[in-house]
Amino acid sequence: MMGPKYDFTFSYWILAWFFLYYTKMIPYNPIIWLWLAILHNIVTLCLMFYYHNSAINVGLFILVNIIIKVIPLWILRNTGFYEEDFLCGAILFGIHLWWLSVNRTSYQQYLKEGLQRIKQNLPVGPTEYLIINSLKKHRFII
């Protein structure tokens, strides 16, 4: 099974959106979508525990998601969100779904492959995948 791709992972689209908002390049706040992503991650983390994933996979998953979601949420903690912000995220998610279809996959397939990686005790996200492979390459882990 091939590792997860950054452009298929909506969390990184939200992270890019956060940077665009934070640098005032766009006016739409991603905070509600960061919260939705955290809820998705809680489900993923529960599945990782259910399928007895290794401590390194769980730890990396938590660390990466603290960096790409919790820290941006903390930075945005005193901001509000409006209906337009949610709609912007819905449009972005629609573009993401279109991108997946252009690349001959679907969101359902992406979720299915993620669940398969969890069941096989493999890294879930692309950053975790890169870190684990780098650690293996340099023989820090087997």
DALINQUI-V712843 format. One record per backbone hydrogen bond with DSSP energy under -0.5 kcal/mol. CO is the residue of the C=O (numbers start at 0). NH is the residue of the N-H. If there is no record, write none. Layout:
co->CO nh->NH
co->CO nh->NH
//
This chain:
co->4 nh->7
co->4 nh->8
co->5 nh->8
co->7 nh->9
co->8 nh->11
co->8 nh->12
co->9 nh->13
co->10 nh->14
co->11 nh->15
co->12 nh->16
co->13 nh->17
co->14 nh->18
co->15 nh->19
co->16 nh->20
co->17 nh->21
co->18 nh->22
co->19 nh->24
co->19 nh->25
co->20 nh->23
co->26 nh->28
co->29 nh->32
co->29 nh->33
co->30 nh->34
co->31 nh->35
co->32 nh->36
co->33 nh->37
co->34 nh->38
co->35 nh->39
co->36 nh->40
co->37 nh->41
co->38 nh->42
co->39 nh->43
co->40 nh->44
co->41 nh->45
co->42 nh->46
co->43 nh->47
co->44 nh->48
co->45 nh->49
co->46 nh->50
co->47 nh->52
co->48 nh->51
co->53 nh->57
co->54 nh->58
co->55 nh->59
co->56 nh->60
co->57 nh->61
co->58 nh->62
co->59 nh->63
co->60 nh->64
co->61 nh->65
co->62 nh->66
co->63 nh->67
co->64 nh->68
co->64 nh->69
co->65 nh->70
co->68 nh->72
co->69 nh->73
co->70 nh->74
co->71 nh->75
co->73 nh->76
co->75 nh->78
co->81 nh->84
co->81 nh->85
co->82 nh->86
co->83 nh->87
co->84 nh->88
co->85 nh->89
co->86 nh->90
co->87 nh->91
co->88 nh->92
co->89 nh->93
co->90 nh->94
co->91 nh->95
co->92 nh->96
co->93 nh->97
co->94 nh->98
co->95 nh->99
co->96 nh->100
co->97 nh->101
co->98 nh->102
co->99 nh->104
co->100 nh->103
co->105 nh->109
co->106 nh->110
co->107 nh->111
co->108 nh->112
co->109 nh->113
co->110 nh->114
co->111 nh->115
co->112 nh->116
co->113 nh->117
co->114 nh->118
co->115 nh->119
co->116 nh->121
co->117 nh->120
co->124 nh->128
co->125 nh->129
co->126 nh->130
co->127 nh->131
co->128 nh->132
co->129 nh->133
co->130 nh->134
co->131 nh->135
co->132 nh->136
co->133 nh->137
co->134 nh->139
co->134 nh->140
co->135 nh->138
//
